[in-house]
Amino acid sequence: MDPCDLTACAARSLIGRRKLSPVELVESCIARIETVDPAVNAMPIRDFERARATARSAEAAVMAGGPLGALHGLPLGVKDLQETAGLRTTFGSPIFRDHIPARDWRIVADARAAGAIVLGKTNTPEFGAGANTRNAVLGACGNPFNPSYSAAGSSGGSAVALACGMVPLATGSDTGGSLRNPAAFNGIVGFRPTPGLVPSEARALGASGLPVLGPMARTVADAALLLSAIASDDARDPLATTIHGRAVRTPGEFFPLAPIDLGGLRVAITPDFGFAPVERVVREAFAEKCALLADSFASVREASPDCSGANDAFAVLRALNFLASHLERLRTRPEDLGPNVRANVEEGLRYSAADAARALATQTAIYRRWQVFFQDVDIILAPSITISPRPWRELYPTQIDGEPTQSYFHWLAMAYAVTLPGHPALSLPVGRDAKGMPFGLQIVGPRGGDALVLRVAAALEEMLAEDPRTARPEPDLAALRAAPPIAEAEGFLGFA
């Protein structure tokens, strides 16, 4: 095993015991990027020389014997929607092609303060619009299990980098599933926390809980480790939980994870939340995985919270967020915006105050129905995403099992069903589907149940790891090293 293939927890333990040098780990990750990334284009913006210098300083700190941060010496991939001081941040947009920020976003600063070493920026769709990671600046990102297939998104580059062992930890963000969708497509862990748990100073509509920041990793414990470093309070985020003069989050709340007895849990399973257009192969994979898990819980029943109105509410509220962020860009630089961003802003311009009020009222009603549902349920299990991966040349799925989708984001309904009420959710890799592609199981917890979701996911992960039908799938790295560069593929750059 190369050092880059170690879990974050294992690598951090070895570093702390002087059994692994941060320099050795960084060099291993760089070597993996240089040999594998041409096939998938997951980390197109790199900061190797600064990472090497930081690793040398991290090694000196270890040898000096002083206190070390939770992420000390661990390489990190940062989603290219999150600003990094002195390192190009493009947002996947020609408008920001040469943008070099002066400061880190809070999530990056907190990770660095805990000892993480930023290796580079991971690929993303333009401004995170759409769950197919391709753009007109950095190009397409391929799935490591088949580089001609989509990595999903918008945290697609982070998921692929993790799956390939380029980094042990990566950051992501999620509005309509952007932490969970790529986790499912690429066989890694993506965790959408409660809005405000990981503060964001850049949310355009500060009171909107749709967009959140969160951790991605290869294991649940690794995701919890990163979360422990980036969960905090920040007065710039109106949703960040705070009690004046008191610490709201206690050390050890998210890492290490306390064991949990799955046999005491009441579980609801749903293949579609009652409304999502889920592909048959995904339904079949979900039924197969659930059958293997059924005896692990106190009770299991097929049931779903009432999500009536979710499609309309999410469409309106998503468009309002895009309107707030990108209206001026549409007015002044329309030629520099891709089709997904333009479509969302133009859709937002068509909505009235009455539409916005209706969507907010529907979101509130869904939230309250979810609270009633969770009076009798501890956890919901569902597919993370509606389809098995498809070619990335398809900008978005226009049909699922022959039925047309309603919009370019309708295929994300399994994720935004959970986004709307604001509950925490995690995508856990659980084997493969009948097409041989990774399958993601979505674990959804009650209001504020972030730690519970992580504990349940960790217990399931441990239980399923020994069974080849449910163990985390891994890509064929030798095949990726031999594969032609994705940059040579037709349609690599842009949206055609």
Secondary structure as UniProt FT lines:
FT   HELIX           3..5
FT   HELIX           8..16
FT   TURN            17..18
FT   HELIX           22..40
FT   STRAND          45..46
FT   HELIX           48..64
FT   TURN            70..73
FT   STRAND          75..79
FT   TURN            80..81
FT   TURN            85..86
FT   TURN            91..92
FT   HELIX           94..96
FT   TURN            97..98
FT   HELIX           106..113
FT   TURN            114..115
FT   STRAND          117..122
FT   HELIX           126..128
FT   TURN            136..138
FT   STRAND          142..143
FT   TURN            144..145
FT   STRAND          146..150
FT   HELIX           156..163
FT   TURN            164..165
FT   STRAND          169..174
FT   TURN            178..180
FT   HELIX           181..186
FT   STRAND          189..192
FT   TURN            195..196
FT   TURN            206..207
FT   STRAND          212..217
FT   HELIX           220..230
FT   TURN            235..236
FT   TURN            238..239
FT   TURN            244..245
FT   TURN            251..252
FT   HELIX           262..264
FT   STRAND          266..269
FT   TURN            273..275
FT   HELIX           280..293
FT   HELIX           294..296
FT   STRAND          299..302
FT   TURN            308..309
FT   HELIX           310..332
FT   HELIX           334..336
FT   HELIX           339..350
FT   HELIX           353..373
FT   TURN            374..375
FT   STRAND          379..383
FT   TURN            392..393
FT   STRAND          399..400
FT   TURN            401..402
FT   STRAND          403..404
FT   TURN            408..409
FT   HELIX           410..412
FT   HELIX           413..419
FT   TURN            420..422
FT   STRAND          425..432
FT   TURN            434..435
FT   STRAND          438..444
FT   TURN            447..448
FT   HELIX           450..464
FT   TURN            465..466
FT   TURN            468..470
FT   HELIX           477..482
FT   HELIX           486..488
FT   TURN            490..491
//
